[in-house]
Amino acid sequence: MPVSACASDASDQKLAISLLGGFALRVDAKHVALPQHSRRVLAYLSLDKIAEPDCDRGVLAERLWPDSSVERSRSSLRTALWRIRQAGPALVQGEGGRLRLADRVAVDVHEFRRNAEQMLTEQRDCPRERARLLARTNDLLPGWDETWLLLAREQLRQLRLHALEVDARRLSRQGRYLEAIDVMLAVVAEEPLRESAQTALIEAHLCESNVVEARRQLGIFAELLWSQLGIWPSPELFGRVGMVATPPARPPISR
């Protein structure tokens, strides 16, 4: 976007950053192209803001350009910030050697976390948040191999799955077994080796008095767990469906 396109009052611009499924910056609903180094700055500040209001310039430069000298990394940061300000003057704010993403910038990851946290804390039904989490299976910045992304990706994945499990158990307590089963089937399809999710699904079948379905699901899970990891589900899970854990004999180790 040329500088002239940003000549209007920056305080009136609608700013949005997407990180799930790929990076995208929109200014007044129009997609804005940025070089990769500027995208990395915005992505880092967007994720860092979840835990901290701002970030030290030196730390940011070191994290994003760990293989460069101090002078080179800070020069790269200045260039990236210049390009960002050309795209949207109000995107990043700085004071006293610290930088932060402006509060008015909408970030899809922030909304994702709000939806999941609401499902974890609310005692009432949250159908809209449930639908959003069920539909949101896109990875965080797929294709990026940044080390600082690894923890953020796992945190979002665990938050989503945990929120859906809690929601399914809430639905079961309300007697809404079919909805609970639908939620957990989606989670199990995504993470078939997750025992807590399999347990929630089996419990929903049991609450509906479908012991056969519960045992069938446990059998599927047990076979998958054994074939993939060589372990057996917990005896407690077998006990819930009135069965005894009897893992098959391990195949002999070929010499």
C-alpha positions as a printed Julia matrix, in Angstrom:
255×3 Matrix{Float64}:
   0.0     0.0    0.0
   1.54    3.37  -0.98
   2.05    6.01   1.67
  -0.61    8.21   0.04
  -3.2     5.53   0.73
  -2.54    6.01   4.45
  -2.76    9.76   4.34
  -6.19    9.79   5.98
  -6.43   10.22   9.73
  -4.78    7.13  11.21
  -7.07    7.29  14.23
 -10.01    6.35  11.98
  -8.38    3.28  10.45
  -9.69   -0.18  11.25
  -6.7    -2.42  11.86
  -6.79   -6.23  11.97
  -4.14   -8.94  12.05
  -4.77  -12.62  11.34
  -2.3   -15.27  12.47
  -4.42  -18.43  12.35
  -4.09  -20.17   9.01
  -1.49  -17.67   7.82
  -0.47  -14.05   8.29
  -2.71  -11.27   7.02
  -2.85   -7.55   7.75
  -5.94   -5.53   6.9
  -6.26   -1.78   7.07
  -9.82   -0.54   6.62
 -10.76   -4.08   5.51
  -8.19   -4.0    2.68
  -5.38   -6.52   2.58
  -1.94   -4.93   2.96
   1.21   -6.7    1.77
   4.29   -6.54   3.99
   7.79   -8.02   3.69
   8.48  -11.04   5.85
  10.62   -9.19   8.4
   7.77   -6.77   9.11
   5.27   -9.62   9.37
   7.5   -11.27  11.97
   7.57   -8.11  14.08
   3.78   -7.78  14.05
   3.29  -11.48  14.74
   5.68  -11.43  17.7
   4.13   -8.3   19.21
   0.64   -9.75  18.74
   1.51  -12.94  20.63
   3.69  -11.22  23.23
   0.8    -8.93  24.13
  -1.12  -11.91  25.5
   1.32  -12.02  28.42
   2.94   -8.56  28.49
   1.68   -5.1   27.47
   4.89   -4.21  25.64
   8.32   -5.53  24.68
  11.86   -4.23  25.01
  13.32   -3.22  21.63
  16.57   -5.03  22.26
  14.82   -8.25  23.28
  12.59   -8.08  20.23
  15.54   -7.6   17.88
  17.46  -10.46  19.53
  14.5   -12.85  19.38
  13.71  -12.16  15.73
  17.3   -12.05  14.43
  19.2   -14.35  16.82
  22.0   -15.08  14.33
  22.81  -11.42  13.65
  25.02   -9.02  15.56
  23.38   -6.54  17.93
  23.85   -3.68  15.48
  22.57   -5.69  12.53
  19.51   -7.01  14.38
  18.53   -3.53  15.6
  18.99   -2.14  12.11
  16.71   -4.87  10.76
  14.12   -4.0   13.4
  14.21   -0.31  12.47
  13.69   -1.17   8.79
  10.8    -3.5    9.64
   9.15   -0.84  11.8
   9.51    1.75   9.03
   7.7    -0.54   6.61
   4.98   -1.22   9.18
   4.41    2.5    9.72
   4.07    2.98   5.98
   1.27    0.41   6.0
  -0.47    1.67   9.13
   0.93    4.51  11.27
  -1.12    3.41  14.28
  -0.2    -0.28  14.28
   2.8    -0.15  16.62
   3.45    2.28  19.45
   6.75    2.9   21.19
   7.99    4.72  24.25
  11.15    4.59  26.33
  12.81    1.85  24.35
   9.75   -0.38  24.42
   7.31   -1.36  21.68
   3.77   -2.64  21.72
   0.97   -3.46  19.36
  -1.68   -0.76  19.58
  -4.69   -1.69  21.69
  -7.08   -0.94  18.85
  -5.59   -3.61  16.57
  -7.92   -6.62  16.35
  -6.02   -9.93  16.43
  -7.73  -13.24  15.69
  -5.61  -15.11  18.26
  -6.79  -12.74  21.0
 -10.41  -13.42  20.07
  -9.69  -17.15  19.95
  -8.35  -17.07  23.49
 -11.29  -15.0   24.76
 -13.74  -17.53  23.33
 -11.9   -20.48  24.89
 -11.45  -18.79  28.28
 -15.13  -17.85  28.37
 -16.07  -21.49  27.83
 -13.74  -22.51  30.66
 -15.05  -19.96  33.16
 -18.73  -19.5   32.29
 -21.25  -21.77  33.96
 -23.88  -21.04  31.34
 -24.09  -22.39  27.82
 -21.78  -20.79  25.25
 -23.06  -22.0   21.85
 -21.41  -19.23  19.83
 -18.01  -19.76  21.4
 -18.39  -23.52  21.01
 -19.13  -23.17  17.3
 -16.15  -20.87  16.83
 -13.74  -23.24  18.55
 -15.08  -26.26  16.68
 -14.6   -24.45  13.38
 -11.16  -23.11  14.26
  -8.71  -25.85  13.34
  -6.19  -23.69  11.48
  -2.64  -23.74  12.8
  -0.86  -20.69  14.1
   1.23  -19.27  11.25
   1.68  -22.55   9.36
   4.96  -22.82   7.49
   6.81  -20.5    9.88
   9.7   -22.24  11.64
  10.36  -19.61  14.31
  11.46  -21.05  17.65
   9.38  -18.51  19.57
   6.23  -19.89  17.9
   6.52  -23.42  19.29
   5.2   -22.65  22.77
   2.44  -20.36  21.48
   1.2   -23.05  19.11
   1.04  -25.68  21.83
  -0.65  -23.3   24.28
  -3.41  -22.5   21.79
  -3.91  -26.16  20.9
  -4.19  -27.23  24.53
  -6.48  -24.31  25.38
  -8.87  -25.16  22.57
  -9.02  -28.87  23.33
  -9.4   -28.33  27.07
 -12.2   -25.81  26.56
 -14.11  -28.2   24.32
 -13.69  -31.06  26.81
 -15.02  -28.89  29.64
 -17.91  -27.8   27.44
 -18.79  -31.4   26.53
 -18.91  -32.4   30.2
 -21.12  -29.39  30.92
 -23.47  -30.47  28.13
 -23.6   -33.99  29.57
 -24.51  -32.66  33.02
 -27.35  -30.76  31.36
 -28.61  -33.96  29.73
 -27.63  -32.77  26.25
 -25.79  -35.95  25.39
 -26.02  -35.76  21.61
 -24.41  -32.3   21.6
 -21.72  -33.49  24.0
 -20.98  -36.49  21.79
 -20.78  -34.3   18.68
 -18.28  -31.99  20.37
 -16.06  -34.82  21.56
 -16.2   -36.67  18.25
 -14.71  -33.55  16.65
 -11.95  -33.41  19.28
 -11.19  -37.13  19.02
 -11.04  -36.9   15.23
  -8.38  -34.21  15.63
  -6.49  -35.79  18.56
  -7.35  -39.52  18.61
  -4.68  -40.38  21.22
  -5.9   -37.84  23.78
  -7.23  -39.99  26.62
  -9.07  -37.16  28.4
 -11.05  -36.49  25.22
 -11.76  -40.18  24.69
 -12.88  -40.42  28.32
 -15.3   -37.51  27.92
 -16.75  -39.13  24.81
 -17.14  -42.52  26.53
 -18.75  -40.87  29.56
 -21.25  -39.1   27.31
 -22.22  -42.47  25.8
 -22.62  -43.91  29.3
 -24.77  -40.98  30.44
 -27.02  -41.73  27.48
 -27.15  -45.39  28.67
 -25.38  -46.54  25.51
 -22.97  -48.99  27.11
 -22.37  -50.77  23.82
 -21.3   -47.52  22.15
 -19.07  -46.71  25.12
 -17.36  -50.1   24.92
 -17.01  -49.85  21.16
 -15.34  -46.44  21.48
 -13.02  -47.76  24.18
 -12.1   -50.7   21.96
 -11.25  -48.39  19.06
  -9.15  -46.19  21.33
  -7.37  -49.12  22.97
  -6.38  -50.66  19.65
  -5.16  -47.33  18.32
  -3.17  -46.54  21.45
  -1.58  -49.98  21.43
  -0.68  -49.86  17.74
   0.74  -46.33  17.91
   2.45  -46.25  21.31
   2.48  -49.79  22.63
   0.52  -48.79  25.76
  -2.97  -49.53  27.03
  -5.65  -47.15  28.34
  -5.86  -46.73  32.1
  -7.58  -49.5   34.14
  -9.92  -46.81  35.49
 -11.25  -46.14  32.0
 -11.93  -49.84  31.45
 -13.62  -49.99  34.83
 -16.07  -47.26  33.83
 -17.55  -49.51  31.17
 -17.4   -52.66  33.3
 -14.43  -54.2   31.54
 -11.01  -55.42  32.68
  -7.86  -54.09  31.02
  -6.19  -57.03  29.27
  -3.56  -55.7   26.88
  -2.55  -58.06  24.09
   0.79  -59.79  24.27
   3.61  -57.78  22.8
   4.97  -59.22  19.55
   8.43  -60.82  19.89
  11.31  -58.51  19.1
  12.95  -59.58  15.86
  16.67  -60.09  16.06
